[in-house]
């Protein structure tokens, strides 16, 4: 364990490194938004279903800027953001992080995914109370302690597991079109107050592109507004 003097030295080194990174980014920045490139991290359960809707509006709003994407788990992406490997992260709301700013964008409800021969298959809406919690196959991010089988896999793999095991899974509504096209499964809305996830945009408080990032958050909110069943979260004044 470092001595008190060693800890002060390490803190000083971190400060110098952050300052050097800030100067480097300012040097990259110019008339083009994000200094020419936005390095965005997105979880695999969100990116493929939301980001295609950014293909047209992003270059219209940020001419000359390139959008570079990295997929991963939310915790890993936020760590990379803190270490300046990414410029922003789009992910479910997480506990506050030192030096990281956040803007909540929208709430995305879960849907039910069932095997096609499930007794409740064919119903448009199903209450969670009609289902056995032990029969659920869940993504790690929507896991409740003591409920179902937890699988840290893609949504496509989750669909395959559901067809093999039966039971049901909770899946994000943005993936509806993709999952509905897969054989052997059906989707249904959750009756009543559906659980879900709140999605936010994260960036470093020291970023020199604060105005660009706020504009990007506004663009993401506009894109989300056009998607069915997403509920926008109004930014505080």
C-alpha positions, 0 to 999 in steps of 0.5 A: 500500500502506498504511503501518504506521500506516495498517494499524493504523488499518484494523485498528482500524476493523475491530475497531470495525465488528465490535463495532458489529455484535455490539452490533446483533445482541445488540439484535436477540436476545431470547427468539426464537432467532437474534434472530428470523431465521437467514440461512443460505447453502447451495450450489445442489447441496445446498440444494434436496435437504436443506432441504425436510426442515427445513420441519417440524422448524425451526419446531418447534425454533425457534418464532418464528424465520424461516429465510432462504435464500441460494444461491451458490458455497461460497467466495462464501457463506463470504465473505458469512459473514465479512462478516456478510451471513449468519449461517451457511453449510452447505457442503463442508469448506473450509480454516480461516478466521479468525474462523469456527467449523465443525462437520462434520455428515455425509459424502455419497457421490457416485453415478454418473449415466449416459445411458440407453444407456450400456453399463453402464446398468442395473447397480446398482453400477459401479466407477470403474475400469470407466469412462474418466476422460476421459468424465466431466462433473464439477461444479467441486467434485468435479473432479480435475485432468486428469479429464473436462470441468468444468462449473459448472452446476446438477445439472439442467443436468449431467443435460442435458449427460450426455444430450447428451454421453454418458459419465457424471457424479458427483452427490451422493446427496441429489439421487437422487430428483430426478435419477432422475425425469429422462428419458434418464439412469440412476443407479448406486452406486459400487462399493467406497469411494465418493468424496464430500463432507463437509458442515459448518455454519459460523458466526462465532465472534463470533456472539451466538447460539452456543447456537442455532447448536449446536442448529441443527447438532444438528437438521441431524444428525438430519435427515441421519440420516434420509436414506439413505446419509449417514454422520454425523460425530460431534462431538468432545467 
